[in-house]
Amino acid sequence: MKPSIEVATKIASVLGVSLDYLTGNTDNYLKDKSMLDRINNILSLNEKDKEHILLTIDALIRDAKTRKAYSH
């Protein structure tokens, strides 16, 4: 039995995953709705602002990985 698109969308919503993830079209999913909201907010910005934000995030991730590597 195959659910309608409306039912599948509701199932994905309840599980906190994307419809693509639910149907096996991607391995990526976000359970954290606040993180998904942040990503959507970034995507709605102009290209220059997106680039600045992503460069900052990349630097923060790099720094966190470096701290983790040196803490062991």
mmCIF file as Biopython writes it, N, C-alpha, C and O atoms, coordinates in Angstrom:
data_model
#
loop_
_atom_site.group_PDB
_atom_site.id
_atom_site.type_symbol
_atom_site.label_atom_id
_atom_site.label_alt_id
_atom_site.label_comp_id
_atom_site.label_asym_id
_atom_site.label_entity_id
_atom_site.label_seq_id
_atom_site.pdbx_PDB_ins_code
_atom_site.Cartn_x
_atom_site.Cartn_y
_atom_site.Cartn_z
_atom_site.occupancy
_atom_site.B_iso_or_equiv
_atom_site.auth_seq_id
_atom_site.auth_asym_id
_atom_site.pdbx_PDB_model_num
ATOM 1   N N  . MET A ? 1  ? 0.841  -1.184 0.000  1.0 0.0 1  A 1 
ATOM 2   C CA . MET A ? 1  ? 0.000  0.000  0.000  1.0 0.0 1  A 1 
ATOM 3   C C  . MET A ? 1  ? 0.884  1.244  0.000  1.0 0.0 1  A 1 
ATOM 4   O O  . MET A ? 1  ? 1.834  1.334  0.777  1.0 0.0 1  A 1 
ATOM 5   N N  . LYS A ? 2  ? 0.578  2.182  -0.853 1.0 0.0 2  A 1 
ATOM 6   C CA . LYS A ? 2  ? 1.317  3.431  -0.936 1.0 0.0 2  A 1 
ATOM 7   C C  . LYS A ? 2  ? 0.437  4.558  -0.415 1.0 0.0 2  A 1 
ATOM 8   O O  . LYS A ? 2  ? -0.698 4.724  -0.863 1.0 0.0 2  A 1 
ATOM 9   N N  . PRO A ? 3  ? 0.973  5.351  0.554  1.0 0.0 3  A 1 
ATOM 10  C CA . PRO A ? 3  ? 0.176  6.466  1.077  1.0 0.0 3  A 1 
ATOM 11  C C  . PRO A ? 3  ? 0.110  7.609  0.061  1.0 0.0 3  A 1 
ATOM 12  O O  . PRO A ? 3  ? 0.980  7.739  -0.801 1.0 0.0 3  A 1 
ATOM 13  N N  . SER A ? 4  ? -0.924 8.428  0.173  1.0 0.0 4  A 1 
ATOM 14  C CA . SER A ? 4  ? -1.021 9.616  -0.673 1.0 0.0 4  A 1 
ATOM 15  C C  . SER A ? 4  ? 0.098  10.576 -0.283 1.0 0.0 4  A 1 
ATOM 16  O O  . SER A ? 4  ? 0.711  10.420 0.773  1.0 0.0 4  A 1 
ATOM 17  N N  . ILE A ? 5  ? 0.360  11.549 -1.115 1.0 0.0 5  A 1 
ATOM 18  C CA . ILE A ? 5  ? 1.405  12.529 -0.830 1.0 0.0 5  A 1 
ATOM 19  C C  . ILE A ? 5  ? 1.095  13.302 0.449  1.0 0.0 5  A 1 
ATOM 20  O O  . ILE A ? 5  ? 2.002  13.668 1.197  1.0 0.0 5  A 1 
ATOM 21  N N  . GLU A ? 6  ? -0.183 13.547 0.693  1.0 0.0 6  A 1 
ATOM 22  C CA . GLU A ? 6  ? -0.573 14.260 1.909  1.0 0.0 6  A 1 
ATOM 23  C C  . GLU A ? 6  ? -0.254 13.432 3.155  1.0 0.0 6  A 1 
ATOM 24  O O  . GLU A ? 6  ? 0.261  13.960 4.141  1.0 0.0 6  A 1 
ATOM 25  N N  . VAL A ? 7  ? -0.556 12.153 3.107  1.0 0.0 7  A 1 
ATOM 26  C CA . VAL A ? 7  ? -0.286 11.269 4.237  1.0 0.0 7  A 1 
ATOM 27  C C  . VAL A ? 7  ? 1.218  11.107 4.423  1.0 0.0 7  A 1 
ATOM 28  O O  . VAL A ? 7  ? 1.709  11.136 5.551  1.0 0.0 7  A 1 
ATOM 29  N N  . ALA A ? 8  ? 1.954  10.937 3.326  1.0 0.0 8  A 1 
ATOM 30  C CA . ALA A ? 8  ? 3.409  10.796 3.420  1.0 0.0 8  A 1 
ATOM 31  C C  . ALA A ? 8  ? 4.035  12.056 4.003  1.0 0.0 8  A 1 
ATOM 32  O O  . ALA A ? 8  ? 4.969  11.974 4.800  1.0 0.0 8  A 1 
ATOM 33  N N  . THR A ? 9  ? 3.527  13.220 3.609  1.0 0.0 9  A 1 
ATOM 34  C CA . THR A ? 9  ? 4.024  14.488 4.149  1.0 0.0 9  A 1 
ATOM 35  C C  . THR A ? 9  ? 3.776  14.574 5.644  1.0 0.0 9  A 1 
ATOM 36  O O  . THR A ? 9  ? 4.642  15.031 6.390  1.0 0.0 9  A 1 
ATOM 37  N N  . LYS A ? 10 ? 2.605  14.141 6.090  1.0 0.0 10 A 1 
ATOM 38  C CA . LYS A ? 10 ? 2.290  14.151 7.520  1.0 0.0 10 A 1 
ATOM 39  C C  . LYS A ? 10 ? 3.183  13.171 8.285  1.0 0.0 10 A 1 
ATOM 40  O O  . LYS A ? 10 ? 3.630  13.475 9.390  1.0 0.0 10 A 1 
ATOM 41  N N  . ILE A ? 11 ? 3.438  12.018 7.713  1.0 0.0 11 A 1 
ATOM 42  C CA . ILE A ? 11 ? 4.316  11.027 8.357  1.0 0.0 11 A 1 
ATOM 43  C C  . ILE A ? 11 ? 5.715  11.614 8.505  1.0 0.0 11 A 1 
ATOM 44  O O  . ILE A ? 11 ? 6.321  11.516 9.572  1.0 0.0 11 A 1 
ATOM 45  N N  . ALA A ? 12 ? 6.229  12.222 7.441  1.0 0.0 12 A 1 
ATOM 46  C CA . ALA A ? 12 ? 7.560  12.831 7.488  1.0 0.0 12 A 1 
ATOM 47  C C  . ALA A ? 12 ? 7.614  13.926 8.550  1.0 0.0 12 A 1 
ATOM 48  O O  . ALA A ? 12 ? 8.600  14.048 9.277  1.0 0.0 12 A 1 
ATOM 49  N N  . SER A ? 13 ? 6.560  14.711 8.634  1.0 0.0 13 A 1 
ATOM 50  C CA . SER A ? 13 ? 6.503  15.789 9.619  1.0 0.0 13 A 1 
ATOM 51  C C  . SER A ? 13 ? 6.529  15.245 11.041 1.0 0.0 13 A 1 
ATOM 52  O O  . SER A ? 13 ? 7.262  15.755 11.889 1.0 0.0 13 A 1 
ATOM 53  N N  . VAL A ? 14 ? 5.742  14.222 11.304 1.0 0.0 14 A 1 
ATOM 54  C CA . VAL A ? 14 ? 5.691  13.615 12.635 1.0 0.0 14 A 1 
ATOM 55  C C  . VAL A ? 14 ? 7.049  13.014 13.016 1.0 0.0 14 A 1 
ATOM 56  O O  . VAL A ? 14 ? 7.471  13.096 14.170 1.0 0.0 14 A 1 
ATOM 57  N N  . LEU A ? 15 ? 7.720  12.416 12.041 1.0 0.0 15 A 1 
ATOM 58  C CA . LEU A ? 15 ? 9.029  11.801 12.295 1.0 0.0 15 A 1 
ATOM 59  C C  . LEU A ? 15 ? 10.160 12.821 12.317 1.0 0.0 15 A 1 
ATOM 60  O O  . LEU A ? 15 ? 11.279 12.498 12.715 1.0 0.0 15 A 1 
ATOM 61  N N  . GLY A ? 16 ? 9.876  14.051 11.893 1.0 0.0 16 A 1 
ATOM 62  C CA . GLY A ? 16 ? 10.900 15.087 11.878 1.0 0.0 16 A 1 
ATOM 63  C C  . GLY A ? 16 ? 11.947 14.887 10.805 1.0 0.0 16 A 1 
ATOM 64  O O  . GLY A ? 16 ? 13.110 15.242 10.996 1.0 0.0 16 A 1 
ATOM 65  N N  . VAL A ? 17 ? 11.542 14.313 9.662  1.0 0.0 17 A 1 
ATOM 66  C CA . VAL A ? 17 ? 12.462 14.091 8.550  1.0 0.0 17 A 1 
ATOM 67  C C  . VAL A ? 17 ? 11.864 14.688 7.288  1.0 0.0 17 A 1 
ATOM 68  O O  . VAL A ? 17 ? 10.685 15.039 7.253  1.0 0.0 17 A 1 
ATOM 69  N N  . SER A ? 18 ? 12.688 14.800 6.251  1.0 0.0 18 A 1 
ATOM 70  C CA . SER A ? 18 ? 12.180 15.305 4.977  1.0 0.0 18 A 1 
ATOM 71  C C  . SER A ? 18 ? 11.451 14.195 4.237  1.0 0.0 18 A 1 
ATOM 72  O O  . SER A ? 18 ? 11.643 13.011 4.512  1.0 0.0 18 A 1 
ATOM 73  N N  . LEU A ? 19 ? 10.627 14.594 3.311  1.0 0.0 19 A 1 
ATOM 74  C CA . LEU A ? 19 ? 9.929  13.623 2.469  1.0 0.0 19 A 1 
ATOM 75  C C  . LEU A ? 19 ? 10.939 12.847 1.623  1.0 0.0 19 A 1 
ATOM 76  O O  . LEU A ? 19 ? 10.759 11.652 1.387  1.0 0.0 19 A 1 
ATOM 77  N N  . ASP A ? 20 ? 11.999 13.519 1.165  1.0 0.0 20 A 1 
ATOM 78  C CA . ASP A ? 20 ? 13.059 12.825 0.426  1.0 0.0 20 A 1 
ATOM 79  C C  . ASP A ? 20 ? 13.700 11.732 1.276  1.0 0.0 20 A 1 
ATOM 80  O O  . ASP A ? 20 ? 13.957 10.632 0.786  1.0 0.0 20 A 1 
ATOM 81  N N  . TYR A ? 21 ? 13.957 12.030 2.538  1.0 0.0 21 A 1 
ATOM 82  C CA . TYR A ? 21 ? 14.560 11.034 3.418  1.0 0.0 21 A 1 
ATOM 83  C C  . TYR A ? 21 ? 13.599 9.856  3.616  1.0 0.0 21 A 1 
ATOM 84  O O  . TYR A ? 21 ? 14.002 8.694  3.578  1.0 0.0 21 A 1 
ATOM 85  N N  . LEU A ? 22 ? 12.344 10.180 3.826  1.0 0.0 22 A 1 
ATOM 86  C CA . LEU A ? 22 ? 11.335 9.148  4.056  1.0 0.0 22 A 1 
ATOM 87  C C  . LEU A ? 22 ? 11.209 8.206  2.859  1.0 0.0 22 A 1 
ATOM 88  O O  . LEU A ? 22 ? 10.988 7.008  3.032  1.0 0.0 22 A 1 
ATOM 89  N N  . THR A ? 23 ? 11.346 8.739  1.662  1.0 0.0 23 A 1 
ATOM 90  C CA . THR A ? 23 ? 11.201 7.918  0.465  1.0 0.0 23 A 1 
ATOM 91  C C  . THR A ? 23 ? 12.517 7.310  -0.007 1.0 0.0 23 A 1 
ATOM 92  O O  . THR A ? 23 ? 12.552 6.619  -1.026 1.0 0.0 23 A 1 
ATOM 93  N N  . GLY A ? 24 ? 13.592 7.562  0.723  1.0 0.0 24 A 1 
ATOM 94  C CA . GLY A ? 24 ? 14.879 6.965  0.392  1.0 0.0 24 A 1 
ATOM 95  C C  . GLY A ? 24 ? 15.663 7.698  -0.678 1.0 0.0 24 A 1 
ATOM 96  O O  . GLY A ? 24 ? 16.620 7.151  -1.226 1.0 0.0 24 A 1 
ATOM 97  N N  . ASN A ? 25 ? 15.275 8.929  -0.987 1.0 0.0 25 A 1 
ATOM 98  C CA . ASN A ? 25 ? 15.970 9.699  -2.015 1.0 0.0 25 A 1 
ATOM 99  C C  . ASN A ? 25 ? 17.187 10.448 -1.500 1.0 0.0 25 A 1 
ATOM 100 O O  . ASN A ? 25 ? 17.927 11.035 -2.290 1.0 0.0 25 A 1 
ATOM 101 N N  . THR A ? 26 ? 17.408 10.438 -0.196 1.0 0.0 26 A 1 
ATOM 102 C CA . THR A ? 26 ? 18.572 11.094 0.390  1.0 0.0 26 A 1 
ATOM 103 C C  . THR A ? 26 ? 18.917 10.433 1.710  1.0 0.0 26 A 1 
ATOM 104 O O  . THR A ? 26 ? 18.055 9.869  2.384  1.0 0.0 26 A 1 
ATOM 105 N N  . ASP A ? 27 ? 20.187 10.509 2.069  1.0 0.0 27 A 1 
ATOM 106 C CA . ASP A ? 27 ? 20.622 10.018 3.372  1.0 0.0 27 A 1 
ATOM 107 C C  . ASP A ? 27 ? 20.610 11.133 4.414  1.0 0.0 27 A 1 
ATOM 108 O O  . ASP A ? 27 ? 20.756 10.875 5.609  1.0 0.0 27 A 1 
ATOM 109 N N  . ASN A ? 28 ? 20.436 12.367 3.957  1.0 0.0 28 A 1 
ATOM 110 C CA . ASN A ? 28 ? 20.491 13.517 4.855  1.0 0.0 28 A 1 
ATOM 111 C C  . ASN A ? 28 ? 19.099 13.869 5.369  1.0 0.0 28 A 1 
ATOM 112 O O  . ASN A ? 28 ? 18.112 13.848 4.634  1.0 0.0 28 A 1 
ATOM 113 N N  . TYR A ? 29 ? 19.061 14.183 6.622  1.0 0.0 29 A 1 
ATOM 114 C CA . TYR A ? 29 ? 17.821 14.666 7.207  1.0 0.0 29 A 1 
ATOM 115 C C  . TYR A ? 29 ? 18.160 15.492 8.438  1.0 0.0 29 A 1 
ATOM 116 O O  . TYR A ? 29 ? 19.233 15.346 9.023  1.0 0.0 29 A 1 
ATOM 117 N N  . LEU A ? 30 ? 17.263 16.332 8.812  1.0 0.0 30 A 1 
ATOM 118 C CA . LEU A ? 30 ? 17.453 17.126 10.011 1.0 0.0 30 A 1 
ATOM 119 C C  . LEU A ? 30 ? 16.320 16.836 10.970 1.0 0.0 30 A 1 
ATOM 120 O O  . LEU A ? 30 ? 15.150 17.036 10.644 1.0 0.0 30 A 1 
ATOM 121 N N  . LYS A ? 31 ? 16.669 16.366 12.144 1.0 0.0 31 A 1 
ATOM 122 C CA . LYS A ? 31 ? 15.661 16.150 13.170 1.0 0.0 31 A 1 
ATOM 123 C C  . LYS A ? 31 ? 15.393 17.445 13.927 1.0 0.0 31 A 1 
ATOM 124 O O  . LYS A ? 31 ? 14.301 17.659 14.455 1.0 0.0 31 A 1 
ATOM 125 N N  . ASP A ? 32 ? 16.408 18.303 13.969 1.0 0.0 32 A 1 
ATOM 126 C CA . ASP A ? 32 ? 16.342 19.527 14.750 1.0 0.0 32 A 1 
ATOM 127 C C  . ASP A ? 32 ? 15.672 20.625 13.925 1.0 0.0 32 A 1 
ATOM 128 O O  . ASP A ? 32 ? 16.281 21.187 13.014 1.0 0.0 32 A 1 
ATOM 129 N N  . LYS A ? 33 ? 14.419 20.924 14.250 1.0 0.0 33 A 1 
ATOM 130 C CA . LYS A ? 33 ? 13.660 21.908 13.487 1.0 0.0 33 A 1 
ATOM 131 C C  . LYS A ? 33 ? 14.298 23.284 13.567 1.0 0.0 33 A 1 
ATOM 132 O O  . LYS A ? 33 ? 14.255 24.032 12.590 1.0 0.0 33 A 1 
ATOM 133 N N  . SER A ? 34 ? 14.888 23.641 14.699 1.0 0.0 34 A 1 
ATOM 134 C CA . SER A ? 34 ? 15.508 24.961 14.802 1.0 0.0 34 A 1 
ATOM 135 C C  . SER A ? 34 ? 16.701 25.074 13.860 1.0 0.0 34 A 1 
ATOM 136 O O  . SER A ? 34 ? 16.961 26.149 13.321 1.0 0.0 34 A 1 
ATOM 137 N N  . MET A ? 35 ? 17.429 23.974 13.653 1.0 0.0 35 A 1 
ATOM 138 C CA . MET A ? 35 ? 18.547 23.994 12.712 1.0 0.0 35 A 1 
ATOM 139 C C  . MET A ? 35 ? 18.025 24.138 11.284 1.0 0.0 35 A 1 
ATOM 140 O O  . MET A ? 35 ? 18.592 24.888 10.490 1.0 0.0 35 A 1 
ATOM 141 N N  . LEU A ? 36 ? 16.971 23.439 10.961 1.0 0.0 36 A 1 
ATOM 142 C CA . LEU A ? 36 ? 16.360 23.560 9.640  1.0 0.0 36 A 1 
ATOM 143 C C  . LEU A ? 36 ? 15.861 24.983 9.398  1.0 0.0 36 A 1 
ATOM 144 O O  . LEU A ? 36 ? 16.013 25.519 8.301  1.0 0.0 36 A 1 
ATOM 145 N N  . ASP A ? 37 ? 15.264 25.594 10.427 1.0 0.0 37 A 1 
ATOM 146 C CA . ASP A ? 37 ? 14.807 26.986 10.310 1.0 0.0 37 A 1 
ATOM 147 C C  . ASP A ? 37 ? 15.984 27.917 10.043 1.0 0.0 37 A 1 
ATOM 148 O O  . ASP A ? 37 ? 15.884 28.828 9.221  1.0 0.0 37 A 1 
ATOM 149 N N  . ARG A ? 38 ? 17.096 27.692 10.733 1.0 0.0 38 A 1 
ATOM 150 C CA . ARG A ? 38 ? 18.287 28.526 10.514 1.0 0.0 38 A 1 
ATOM 151 C C  . ARG A ? 38 ? 18.792 28.386 9.079  1.0 0.0 38 A 1 
ATOM 152 O O  . ARG A ? 38 ? 19.132 29.377 8.432  1.0 0.0 38 A 1 
ATOM 153 N N  . ILE A ? 39 ? 18.836 27.162 8.595  1.0 0.0 39 A 1 
ATOM 154 C CA . ILE A ? 39 ? 19.303 26.930 7.227  1.0 0.0 39 A 1 
ATOM 155 C C  . ILE A ? 39 ? 18.376 27.623 6.232  1.0 0.0 39 A 1 
ATOM 156 O O  . ILE A ? 39 ? 18.843 28.259 5.288  1.0 0.0 39 A 1 
ATOM 157 N N  . ASN A ? 40 ? 17.086 27.504 6.437  1.0 0.0 40 A 1 
ATOM 158 C CA . ASN A ? 40 ? 16.133 28.165 5.545  1.0 0.0 40 A 1 
ATOM 159 C C  . ASN A ? 40 ? 16.281 29.681 5.593  1.0 0.0 40 A 1 
ATOM 160 O O  . ASN A ? 40 ? 16.142 30.351 4.570  1.0 0.0 40 A 1 
ATOM 161 N N  . ASN A ? 41 ? 16.560 30.225 6.774  1.0 0.0 41 A 1 
ATOM 162 C CA . ASN A ? 41 ? 16.789 31.670 6.890  1.0 0.0 41 A 1 
ATOM 163 C C  . ASN A ? 41 ? 18.020 32.084 6.107  1.0 0.0 41 A 1 
ATOM 164 O O  . ASN A ? 41 ? 18.006 33.109 5.425  1.0 0.0 41 A 1 
ATOM 165 N N  . ILE A ? 42 ? 19.081 31.302 6.198  1.0 0.0 42 A 1 
ATOM 166 C CA . ILE A ? 42 ? 20.302 31.600 5.441  1.0 0.0 42 A 1 
ATOM 167 C C  . ILE A ? 42 ? 20.014 31.534 3.944  1.0 0.0 42 A 1 
ATOM 168 O O  . ILE A ? 42 ? 20.447 32.404 3.188  1.0 0.0 42 A 1 
ATOM 169 N N  . LEU A ? 43 ? 19.292 30.515 3.520  1.0 0.0 43 A 1 
ATOM 170 C CA . LEU A ? 43 ? 18.990 30.350 2.095  1.0 0.0 43 A 1 
ATOM 171 C C  . LEU A ? 43 ? 18.158 31.498 1.532  1.0 0.0 43 A 1 
ATOM 172 O O  . LEU A ? 43 ? 18.196 31.756 0.329  1.0 0.0 43 A 1 
ATOM 173 N N  . SER A ? 44 ? 17.414 32.184 2.383  1.0 0.0 44 A 1 
ATOM 174 C CA . SER A ? 44 ? 16.564 33.278 1.909  1.0 0.0 44 A 1 
ATOM 175 C C  . SER A ? 44 ? 17.328 34.596 1.756  1.0 0.0 44 A 1 
ATOM 176 O O  . SER A ? 44 ? 16.772 35.570 1.249  1.0 0.0 44 A 1 
ATOM 177 N N  . LEU A ? 45 ? 18.584 34.641 2.184  1.0 0.0 45 A 1 
ATOM 178 C CA . LEU A ? 45 ? 19.376 35.870 2.114  1.0 0.0 45 A 1 
ATOM 179 C C  . LEU A ? 45 ? 19.987 36.061 0.726  1.0 0.0 45 A 1 
ATOM 180 O O  . LEU A ? 45 ? 20.009 35.144 -0.095 1.0 0.0 45 A 1 
ATOM 181 N N  . ASN A ? 46 ? 20.483 37.281 0.489  1.0 0.0 46 A 1 
ATOM 182 C CA . ASN A ? 46 ? 21.182 37.518 -0.778 1.0 0.0 46 A 1 
ATOM 183 C C  . ASN A ? 46 ? 22.525 36.799 -0.756 1.0 0.0 46 A 1 
ATOM 184 O O  . ASN A ? 46 ? 23.012 36.400 0.302  1.0 0.0 46 A 1 
ATOM 185 N N  . GLU A ? 47 ? 23.114 36.642 -1.930 1.0 0.0 47 A 1 
ATOM 186 C CA . GLU A ? 47 ? 24.328 35.829 -2.070 1.0 0.0 47 A 1 
ATOM 187 C C  . GLU A ? 47 ? 25.488 36.346 -1.221 1.0 0.0 47 A 1 
ATOM 188 O O  . GLU A ? 47 ? 26.223 35.549 -0.639 1.0 0.0 47 A 1 
ATOM 189 N N  . LYS A ? 48 ? 25.661 37.645 -1.143 1.0 0.0 48 A 1 
ATOM 190 C CA . LYS A ? 48 ? 26.771 38.219 -0.372 1.0 0.0 48 A 1 
ATOM 191 C C  . LYS A ? 48 ? 26.626 37.892 1.115  1.0 0.0 48 A 1 
ATOM 192 O O  . LYS A ? 48 ? 27.593 37.489 1.761  1.0 0.0 48 A 1 
ATOM 193 N N  . ASP A ? 49 ? 25.423 38.063 1.654  1.0 0.0 49 A 1 
ATOM 194 C CA . ASP A ? 49 ? 25.189 37.754 3.066  1.0 0.0 49 A 1 
ATOM 195 C C  . ASP A ? 49 ? 25.356 36.262 3.340  1.0 0.0 49 A 1 
ATOM 196 O O  . ASP A ? 49 ? 25.932 35.872 4.356  1.0 0.0 49 A 1 
ATOM 197 N N  . LYS A ? 50 ? 24.847 35.424 2.422  1.0 0.0 50 A 1 
ATOM 198 C CA . LYS A ? 50 ? 25.015 33.972 2.570  1.0 0.0 50 A 1 
ATOM 199 C C  . LYS A ? 50 ? 26.488 33.609 2.617  1.0 0.0 50 A 1 
ATOM 200 O O  . LYS A ? 50 ? 26.909 32.814 3.457  1.0 0.0 50 A 1 
ATOM 201 N N  . GLU A ? 51 ? 27.261 34.182 1.728  1.0 0.0 51 A 1 
ATOM 202 C CA . GLU A ? 51 ? 28.691 33.878 1.670  1.0 0.0 51 A 1 
ATOM 203 C C  . GLU A ? 51 ? 29.386 34.263 2.971  1.0 0.0 51 A 1 
ATOM 204 O O  . GLU A ? 51 ? 30.203 33.496 3.480  1.0 0.0 51 A 1 
ATOM 205 N N  . HIS A ? 52 ? 29.078 35.431 3.517  1.0 0.0 52 A 1 
ATOM 206 C CA . HIS A ? 52 ? 29.688 35.865 4.780  1.0 0.0 52 A 1 
ATOM 207 C C  . HIS A ? 52 ? 29.319 34.935 5.930  1.0 0.0 52 A 1 
ATOM 208 O O  . HIS A ? 52 ? 30.171 34.567 6.738  1.0 0.0 52 A 1 
ATOM 209 N N  . ILE A ? 53 ? 28.069 34.565 5.998  1.0 0.0 53 A 1 
ATOM 210 C CA . ILE A ? 53 ? 27.611 33.682 7.074  1.0 0.0 53 A 1 
ATOM 211 C C  . ILE A ? 53 ? 28.265 32.315 6.955  1.0 0.0 53 A 1 
ATOM 212 O O  . ILE A ? 53 ? 28.727 31.760 7.952  1.0 0.0 53 A 1 
ATOM 213 N N  . LEU A ? 54 ? 28.309 31.768 5.749  1.0 0.0 54 A 1 
ATOM 214 C CA . LEU A ? 54 ? 28.891 30.439 5.559  1.0 0.0 54 A 1 
ATOM 215 C C  . LEU A ? 54 ? 30.393 30.438 5.816  1.0 0.0 54 A 1 
ATOM 216 O O  . LEU A ? 54 ? 30.921 29.462 6.348  1.0 0.0 54 A 1 
ATOM 217 N N  . LEU A ? 55 ? 31.096 31.517 5.447  1.0 0.0 55 A 1 
ATOM 218 C CA . LEU A ? 55 ? 32.517 31.612 5.760  1.0 0.0 55 A 1 
ATOM 219 C C  . LEU A ? 55 ? 32.741 31.633 7.271  1.0 0.0 55 A 1 
ATOM 220 O O  . LEU A ? 55 ? 33.679 31.014 7.774  1.0 0.0 55 A 1 
ATOM 221 N N  . THR A ? 56 ? 31.884 32.342 7.983  1.0 0.0 56 A 1 
ATOM 222 C CA . THR A ? 56 ? 31.979 32.392 9.446  1.0 0.0 56 A 1 
ATOM 223 C C  . THR A ? 56 ? 31.709 31.021 10.049 1.0 0.0 56 A 1 
ATOM 224 O O  . THR A ? 56 ? 32.428 30.581 10.946 1.0 0.0 56 A 1 
ATOM 225 N N  . ILE A ? 57 ? 30.681 30.352 9.564  1.0 0.0 57 A 1 
ATOM 226 C CA . ILE A ? 57 ? 30.360 29.006 10.062 1.0 0.0 57 A 1 
ATOM 227 C C  . ILE A ? 57 ? 31.515 28.049 9.777  1.0 0.0 57 A 1 
ATOM 228 O O  . ILE A ? 57 ? 31.893 27.255 10.639 1.0 0.0 57 A 1 
ATOM 229 N N  . ASP A ? 58 ? 32.077 28.123 8.570  1.0 0.0 58 A 1 
ATOM 230 C CA . ASP A ? 58 ? 33.216 27.262 8.222  1.0 0.0 58 A 1 
ATOM 231 C C  . ASP A ? 58 ? 34.388 27.484 9.174  1.0 0.0 58 A 1 
ATOM 232 O O  . ASP A ? 58 ? 35.025 26.523 9.606  1.0 0.0 58 A 1 
ATOM 233 N N  . ALA A ? 59 ? 34.675 28.744 9.505  1.0 0.0 59 A 1 
ATOM 234 C CA . ALA A ? 59 ? 35.775 29.053 10.423 1.0 0.0 59 A 1 
ATOM 235 C C  . ALA A ? 59 ? 35.486 28.502 11.808 1.0 0.0 59 A 1 
ATOM 236 O O  . ALA A ? 59 ? 36.382 27.955 12.450 1.0 0.0 59 A 1 
ATOM 237 N N  . LEU A ? 60 ? 34.266 28.633 12.276 1.0 0.0 60 A 1 
ATOM 238 C CA . LEU A ? 60 ? 33.897 28.117 13.600 1.0 0.0 60 A 1 
ATOM 239 C C  . LEU A ? 60 ? 33.991 26.595 13.652 1.0 0.0 60 A 1 
ATOM 240 O O  . LEU A ? 60 ? 34.448 26.034 14.648 1.0 0.0 60 A 1 
ATOM 241 N N  . ILE A ? 61 ? 33.564 25.934 12.596 1.0 0.0 61 A 1 
ATOM 242 C CA . ILE A ? 61 ? 33.660 24.469 12.528 1.0 0.0 61 A 1 
ATOM 243 C C  . ILE A ? 61 ? 35.125 24.041 12.531 1.0 0.0 61 A 1 
ATOM 244 O O  . ILE A ? 61 ? 35.506 23.120 13.253 1.0 0.0 61 A 1 
ATOM 245 N N  . ARG A ? 62 ? 35.943 24.713 11.721 1.0 0.0 62 A 1 
ATOM 246 C CA . ARG A ? 62 ? 37.381 24.402 11.672 1.0 0.0 62 A 1 
ATOM 247 C C  . ARG A ? 62 ? 38.011 24.557 13.060 1.0 0.0 62 A 1 
ATOM 248 O O  . ARG A ? 62 ? 38.784 23.703 13.493 1.0 0.0 62 A 1 
ATOM 249 N N  . ASP A ? 63 ? 37.675 25.651 13.753 1.0 0.0 63 A 1 
ATOM 250 C CA . ASP A ? 63 ? 38.221 25.887 15.090 1.0 0.0 63 A 1 
ATOM 251 C C  . ASP A ? 63 ? 37.762 24.826 16.084 1.0 0.0 63 A 1 
ATOM 252 O O  . ASP A ? 63 ? 38.551 24.371 16.913 1.0 0.0 63 A 1 
ATOM 253 N N  . ALA A ? 64 ? 36.507 24.434 16.009 1.0 0.0 64 A 1 
ATOM 254 C CA . ALA A ? 64 ? 35.985 23.407 16.918 1.0 0.0 64 A 1 
ATOM 255 C C  . ALA A ? 64 ? 36.678 22.072 16.664 1.0 0.0 64 A 1 
ATOM 256 O O  . ALA A ? 64 ? 37.014 21.358 17.609 1.0 0.0 64 A 1 
ATOM 257 N N  . LYS A ? 65 ? 36.891 21.732 15.397 1.0 0.0 65 A 1 
ATOM 258 C CA . LYS A ? 65 ? 37.586 20.477 15.075 1.0 0.0 65 A 1 
ATOM 259 C C  . LYS A ? 65 ? 39.031 20.515 15.553 1.0 0.0 65 A 1 
ATOM 260 O O  . LYS A ? 65 ? 39.559 19.506 16.020 1.0 0.0 65 A 1 
ATOM 261 N N  . THR A ? 66 ? 39.666 21.664 15.439 1.0 0.0 66 A 1 
ATOM 262 C CA . THR A ? 66 ? 41.048 21.807 15.907 1.0 0.0 66 A 1 
ATOM 263 C C  . THR A ? 66 ? 41.119 21.637 17.419 1.0 0.0 66 A 1 
ATOM 264 O O  . THR A ? 66 ? 41.988 20.929 17.928 1.0 0.0 66 A 1 
ATOM 265 N N  . ARG A ? 67 ? 40.209 22.283 18.134 1.0 0.0 67 A 1 
ATOM 266 C CA . ARG A ? 67 ? 40.186 22.132 19.607 1.0 0.0 67 A 1 
ATOM 267 C C  . ARG A ? 67 ? 39.970 20.686 19.986 1.0 0.0 67 A 1 
ATOM 268 O O  . ARG A ? 67 ? 40.613 20.172 20.902 1.0 0.0 67 A 1 
ATOM 269 N N  . LYS A ? 68 ? 39.064 20.028 19.280 1.0 0.0 68 A 1 
ATOM 270 C CA . LYS A ? 68 ? 38.789 18.608 19.577 1.0 0.0 68 A 1 
ATOM 271 C C  . LYS A ? 68 ? 40.016 17.746 19.322 1.0 0.0 68 A 1 
ATOM 272 O O  . LYS A ? 68 ? 40.328 16.852 20.109 1.0 0.0 68 A 1 
ATOM 273 N N  . ALA A ? 69 ? 40.708 18.013 18.230 1.0 0.0 69 A 1 
ATOM 274 C CA . ALA A ? 69 ? 41.910 17.225 17.887 1.0 0.0 69 A 1 
ATOM 275 C C  . ALA A ? 69 ? 42.999 17.402 18.944 1.0 0.0 69 A 1 
ATOM 276 O O  . ALA A ? 69 ? 43.691 16.439 19.275 1.0 0.0 69 A 1 
ATOM 277 N N  . TYR A ? 70 ? 43.161 18.599 19.474 1.0 0.0 70 A 1 
ATOM 278 C CA . TYR A ? 70 ? 44.196 18.847 20.464 1.0 0.0 70 A 1 
ATOM 279 C C  . TYR A ? 70 ? 43.795 18.455 21.872 1.0 0.0 70 A 1 
ATOM 280 O O  . TYR A ? 70 ? 44.642 18.388 22.762 1.0 0.0 70 A 1 
ATOM 281 N N  . SER A ? 71 ? 42.516 18.196 22.084 1.0 0.0 71 A 1 
ATOM 282 C CA . SER A ? 71 ? 42.070 17.828 23.440 1.0 0.0 71 A 1 
ATOM 283 C C  . SER A ? 71 ? 42.312 16.360 23.751 1.0 0.0 71 A 1 
ATOM 284 O O  . SER A ? 71 ? 42.207 15.952 24.908 1.0 0.0 71 A 1 
ATOM 285 N N  . HIS A ? 72 ? 42.635 15.555 22.734 1.0 0.0 72 A 1 
ATOM 286 C CA . HIS A ? 72 ? 42.856 14.120 22.952 1.0 0.0 72 A 1 
ATOM 287 C C  . HIS A ? 72 ? 44.250 13.843 23.296 1.0 0.0 72 A 1 
ATOM 288 O O  . HIS A ? 72 ? 44.615 12.687 23.513 1.0 0.0 72 A 1 
#
